[in-house]
Amino acid sequence: MDLNFTAEEERFRQEVRQFLAEKLAPEVAAKVAAGDHLSKAEMEKWHATLNARGWLANHWPQQFGGPGWTTVEKFIFEHECCLANAPRVVPFGVNMLGPVLIKYGSPAQQQYWLPRILNGQDWWCQGYSEPGAGSDLAAVKTTAVRDGDHYIVNGQKTWTTLGHHANMIFCLVRTDRDAKKQEGISFLLIDMHAPGVEIRPIITLDGAHEVNEVFFTDVRVPVANLVGEENRGWTCAKYLLTYERTNIAGIGFSVAALERLKRLAAKQTRNGKPLLDDPAFAMRLARVEIDLENMKTTNLRVIAAVAGGGVPGAESSMLKIRGTEIRQEITSLTRRAMGPYARPFLSDDELAEVTEVAEGSEGSTITNAAAQYFNNRKLSIFGGSNEIQKNIISKMILGL
């Protein structure tokens, strides 16, 4: 694989940069850089902006609304968006359910649901985790019992990210209690406004409302909303998780965060010298940058394999492990660089001192150093913990 960009690819990079300069609102970019939560309206507006340009579902085939980009063009777009502090596209519809419907959905499901994902008519959330069934998703207990043309769903999902904004949820449900764990699961699309669906917020320690619990009590779901075959939903689930784990790796986010960290370390001083000259800090910074460069190459290879018709298997687990470790290390170094100013609560005088350290939105970024550090501890857990990913790698590659 030639990792040097061609003249045509460089022109595409400039096209992406111009688009971001024209369409990305500075106040939204500042919030993204600061690690602040975006409003539903802000997320929906960016979704619509990308869709209007035809760049929203950039990994979908052209016949379903994708732009027909090459592997490298997808790579360039992701990185330029992160460097410009563009909002992350809410992944549940575009990046997770969309590929599953394209692979396993019926023609009727594709014709109905895919356009609604693109135009924003449906906001999707994910119904996988349950109390007692997190990384071990095969242990899900939410049931769906066939009743004529409907399933009757009962159970509970948890850690449902942005579920309070969603009108639809894709769920793993147990349709055969007597089968082996993976063999009795089905993949259902459920209306969040259906009678019997209840959403309860989970407020995290920082006071944010990002995740939820979702309860199902005798919820009637049309059989037409079954994706794939009954009791074969585990196949859909695994396929979806490969996309989720690759996305969690967040290489573009790490590239942008590393650039911010370098600028911060060049301004911060220890004993009268820039922090970059501190041997211990410089060693950790160099190590994480080397790891990130290696990850870029691996990510390109995985994207290329998918573009060629393959499905990322153990590779997505590798990306998830190393990608989350790199993101955590960068936030750890940022917190270390800020020293006492990394505290989540600062006085007005301390905030004024912090903003002198960096220019523009960087001041707001580093005042959230501790919050970002602690929030990113979850990266190695969700999407299947890193320990589970190591088990997957050992089985798929080493045969253990």
C-alpha positions in Angstrom: 0.0 0.0 0.0 1.4 3.4 -1.0 0.9 5.7 2.0 1.8 8.9 0.1 -1.1 11.0 -1.1 -1.5 11.6 -4.8 -2.0 15.0 -6.3 -5.7 14.2 -6.7 -5.9 13.1 -3.1 -4.3 16.4 -2.0 -6.9 18.3 -4.0 -9.6 16.4 -2.2 -8.0 17.3 1.1 -8.2 21.0 0.1 -11.8 20.5 -0.9 -12.6 19.1 2.5 -10.8 21.9 4.3 -12.6 24.5 2.3 -16.0 22.8 3.0 -15.2 22.8 6.8 -14.1 26.4 6.7 -17.3 27.5 5.0 -19.9 25.2 6.8 -18.5 24.5 10.3 -19.7 27.2 12.7 -16.8 28.5 14.8 -18.9 28.4 18.0 -19.7 24.7 17.4 -16.0 23.9 16.7 -15.1 25.7 19.9 -17.5 23.5 21.9 -16.1 20.4 20.3 -12.5 21.4 21.1 -13.5 22.1 24.7 -15.1 18.7 25.1 -18.5 20.3 25.8 -21.7 18.5 25.1 -23.5 19.6 21.9 -27.2 20.2 21.9 -29.5 18.0 19.9 -30.1 20.9 17.4 -26.4 21.3 16.9 -25.9 17.6 16.2 -28.8 17.5 13.8 -27.6 20.6 11.9 -24.2 19.1 11.2 -25.9 15.8 10.2 -28.0 17.8 7.7 -25.0 19.8 6.5 -23.1 16.7 5.6 -26.1 15.0 4.0 -26.7 18.0 1.8 -23.2 17.7 0.5 -23.6 13.9 0.1 -20.8 13.2 2.6 -22.8 11.9 5.5 -22.7 8.1 4.9 -19.2 8.1 3.3 -18.7 4.4 3.8 -22.1 3.3 2.3 -22.2 2.0 -1.3 -23.2 4.6 -3.9 -26.5 2.9 -4.7 -27.6 3.6 -1.1 -26.5 7.2 -0.9 -22.7 7.0 -0.3 -20.3 9.3 -2.2 -18.2 6.5 -3.7 -15.0 7.6 -2.0 -11.8 5.6 -2.1 -10.2 4.2 1.1 -7.8 7.1 1.3 -10.5 9.8 0.7 -12.4 8.4 3.7 -9.3 8.5 5.8 -8.6 12.1 4.7 -12.1 13.2 5.5 -12.1 11.7 8.9 -8.8 13.3 9.9 -9.6 16.8 8.5 -12.9 16.8 10.3 -11.2 16.0 13.6 -8.4 18.5 13.1 -11.1 21.2 12.4 -13.0 20.2 15.6 -16.1 19.2 13.6 -18.8 17.4 15.5 -18.7 13.6 15.5 -21.6 12.2 13.4 -24.0 10.4 15.8 -22.9 6.9 14.9 -25.9 4.7 15.7 -27.9 5.2 12.5 -25.2 6.0 9.9 -22.2 4.1 11.1 -23.8 1.1 12.9 -27.4 0.3 11.8 -26.9 1.4 8.2 -24.2 -1.2 7.4 -26.3 -3.9 9.0 -29.3 -3.0 6.9 -27.2 -2.9 3.8 -25.8 -6.3 4.6 -28.7 -8.2 6.1 -31.9 -6.1 5.7 -34.6 -6.9 3.2 -35.0 -4.7 0.1 -38.2 -3.2 1.8 -36.2 -2.4 4.9 -33.4 -0.8 3.0 -35.8 1.3 0.9 -37.7 2.5 4.0 -35.0 2.9 6.7 -31.9 4.0 4.9 -33.3 7.2 3.4 -34.7 8.1 6.8 -31.3 7.7 8.4 -29.8 10.0 5.8 -32.4 12.8 6.0 -32.6 12.7 9.8 -36.2 11.6 10.1 -35.1 8.9 12.6 -32.6 9.3 15.4 -31.4 5.8 16.4 -29.9 4.5 19.6 -28.4 1.2 20.5 -30.1 -1.4 22.7 -27.4 -3.9 23.5 -26.1 -3.7 27.1 -28.3 -4.9 30.0 -27.7 -5.2 33.7 -25.6 -8.4 33.7 -25.0 -8.4 30.0 -22.4 -5.8 29.0 -19.3 -7.2 27.4 -21.0 -10.6 27.5 -23.8 -9.6 25.2 -24.8 -13.2 24.6 -26.3 -13.1 28.1 -29.1 -10.7 27.1 -32.4 -11.4 28.9 -34.8 -9.0 27.1 -37.4 -11.3 25.5 -39.4 -11.1 22.3 -42.3 -13.6 22.0 -44.1 -14.0 18.7 -47.7 -13.1 18.7 -49.1 -13.2 15.1 -47.7 -10.4 13.2 -45.9 -8.9 16.2 -43.4 -9.6 18.9 -44.1 -8.8 22.5 -41.0 -7.4 24.0 -40.2 -7.3 27.8 -36.9 -6.4 29.4 -34.4 -3.6 30.1 -31.4 -2.0 28.4 -28.9 0.3 30.0 -26.2 2.8 29.1 -28.3 3.8 26.1 -26.3 6.8 24.8 -28.4 9.7 23.7 -31.5 7.6 24.0 -33.5 10.6 25.3 -33.1 12.1 21.8 -34.0 9.0 19.9 -37.3 7.9 18.3 -36.0 4.5 17.3 -33.8 1.8 18.9 -32.2 -1.3 17.4 -32.2 -4.1 20.0 -30.8 -7.6 20.7 -33.7 -9.6 22.1 -34.0 -13.3 23.1 -36.5 -15.1 20.9 -35.5 -18.7 22.0 -34.8 -19.2 25.7 -33.9 -22.9 25.2 -31.3 -22.4 22.5 -27.6 -21.8 23.2 -27.0 -18.2 24.2 -25.8 -16.9 20.8 -28.3 -19.0 18.8 -31.5 -17.7 20.5 -31.0 -13.9 19.8 -32.8 -11.8 17.2 -32.2 -8.2 16.0 -35.3 -5.9 16.2 -36.0 -2.3 15.3 -38.3 -0.8 18.0 -40.2 2.5 18.0 -39.2 4.4 21.2 -42.6 6.0 21.3 -44.5 2.7 21.3 -46.7 2.0 24.4 -44.7 0.3 27.1 -41.3 1.9 26.4 -40.0 4.0 29.3 -36.7 6.0 29.3 -35.0 6.8 32.6 -32.0 9.1 32.6 -28.6 8.1 34.2 -26.9 11.3 35.4 -23.1 10.8 35.5 -20.8 12.2 38.2 -20.1 15.3 36.2 -23.9 16.1 36.2 -24.3 15.3 32.5 -27.2 13.4 30.9 -25.7 11.4 28.1 -26.8 7.8 28.9 -30.1 6.2 29.9 -32.0 3.1 31.0 -34.7 1.9 28.7 -37.5 -0.4 29.9 -39.9 -2.5 27.7 -43.2 -3.7 29.1 -45.4 -5.7 26.7 -44.2 -3.6 23.8 -45.6 -4.7 20.4 -43.1 -4.7 17.6 -44.1 -5.6 14.0 -42.5 -8.8 12.7 -41.5 -6.7 9.7 -39.0 -4.9 12.0 -36.9 -8.1 12.4 -33.6 -7.7 10.6 -32.2 -11.0 9.2 -33.6 -14.3 10.4 -35.2 -15.0 13.7 -32.7 -16.5 16.2 -29.8 -15.4 13.9 -29.4 -11.9 15.3 -26.0 -12.6 16.7 -24.6 -12.5 13.2 -26.0 -9.0 12.8 -24.7 -8.0 16.2 -21.1 -9.2 15.5 -21.1 -7.4 12.1 -22.3 -4.2 13.8 -19.7 -4.4 16.6 -16.8 -4.5 14.1 -17.9 -1.1 12.9 -18.5 0.2 16.4 -15.1 -0.9 17.6 -13.3 0.6 14.7 -15.1 3.9 15.3 -14.2 3.8 19.1 -10.5 3.6 18.1 -11.0 7.3 17.2 -7.7 7.7 15.3 -8.8 11.1 14.0 -9.7 12.3 17.5 -6.3 11.2 18.7 -4.5 13.1 15.9 -6.3 16.3 16.8 -5.8 15.8 20.6 -2.1 15.1 20.1 -1.7 18.4 18.1 -3.3 20.3 20.9 -1.1 18.5 23.5 2.1 19.5 21.6 1.0 23.1 21.5 0.2 23.1 25.1 3.5 21.4 26.1 5.5 23.9 24.1 3.9 26.7 26.1 3.9 25.2 29.5 7.2 25.3 31.5 8.9 23.3 34.2 11.8 24.8 36.0 12.0 27.6 33.5 12.1 25.2 30.5 9.4 24.1 28.0 7.7 20.9 29.1 8.7 19.4 25.8 12.3 19.5 27.0 11.5 17.4 30.0 13.0 13.9 29.2 10.3 11.9 30.9 7.5 13.8 29.4 9.1 13.9 25.9 9.6 10.1 26.0 5.9 9.4 26.7 4.9 11.9 24.1 7.2 10.3 21.5 6.0 6.8 22.3 2.3 7.7 21.9 3.0 9.5 18.6 4.8 6.5 17.3 1.9 4.2 18.3 -0.5 6.6 16.7 1.4 6.6 13.4 1.3 2.8 13.4 -2.4 2.9 14.1 -3.0 5.1 11.1 -1.4 2.5 8.8 -3.4 -0.3 10.4 -6.6 1.7 10.1 -6.0 2.3 6.3 -5.5 -1.4 5.8 -8.7 -2.3 7.6 -10.7 0.3 5.6 -9.2 -1.0 2.4 -10.2 -4.5 3.3 -13.8 -3.4 4.0 -13.9 -1.4 0.7 -12.8 -4.6 -1.0 -15.8 -6.5 0.3 -14.2 -7.9 3.5 -15.4 -7.6 7.1 -13.0 -6.5 9.8 -12.7 -9.2 12.4 -9.8 -9.4 14.8 -8.5 -6.2 13.2 -11.3 -4.2 14.6 -10.5 -5.6 18.1 -6.9 -4.6 17.6 -7.8 -1.1 16.6 -10.2 -0.8 19.5 -7.6 -1.9 22.1 -4.7 0.2 20.8 -6.9 3.1 19.8 -8.5 3.5 23.2 -5.2 3.1 25.0 -3.7 5.9 22.9 -6.6 8.2 23.5 -6.4 7.6 27.2 -2.6 8.2 27.2 -3.0 11.5 25.4 -5.6 12.7 27.9 -3.4 11.5 30.7 -0.5 13.6 29.3 -2.7 16.6 28.8 -3.8 16.4 32.5 -0.2 16.0 33.6 0.9 19.0 31.4 -1.8 21.2 33.0 -0.7 20.3 36.6 -3.0 21.9 39.2 -4.9 23.7 36.4 -6.3 20.3 35.3 -8.7 20.4 38.2 -12.4 20.3 37.1 -13.3 23.3 39.1 -11.2 26.4 38.9 -11.6 29.9 40.4 -12.0 32.9 38.1 -8.4 33.9 38.7 -7.2 30.4 37.8 -9.3 30.4 34.7 -7.7 33.7 33.6 -4.3 32.2 34.1 -5.2 29.1 32.2 -6.4 31.0 29.1 -3.0 32.8 29.0 -1.3 29.5 28.3 -3.0 28.8 24.9 -4.7 30.7 22.1 -8.3 30.7 20.9 -10.3 27.6 21.8 -7.3 25.9 23.4 -7.9 27.7 26.6 -11.4 26.1 26.9 -9.9 22.7 25.9 -7.4 22.5 28.7 -9.8 23.7 31.4 -11.6 20.4 30.8 -8.4 18.3 31.1 -9.5 16.4 34.1 -13.1 15.9 32.9 -11.8 14.5 29.6 -9.3 12.3 31.3 -11.9 10.7 33.6 -14.6 10.5 30.8 -12.1 8.7 28.5 -11.5 5.9 31.1 -14.7 4.4 29.7 -13.3 3.9 26.3 -11.5 0.7 27.2 -14.8 -0.7 28.5 -17.7 0.1 26.2 -18.1 -1.6 22.8 -16.8 -4.8 24.5 -14.0 -4.3 27.1 -10.4 -4.5 26.0 -10.1 -7.8 27.9 -12.9 -9.3 25.8 -11.2 -8.0 22.6 -8.0 -9.9 23.6 -10.0 -13.0 24.0 -11.5 -12.4 20.5 -8.0 -12.0 19.0 -6.7 -15.1 20.7 -9.5 -17.2 19.3 -9.6 -15.7 15.7 -5.8 -15.5 15.2 -4.1 -17.9 17.6 -6.9 -20.5 17.7 -6.9 -20.6 21.5 
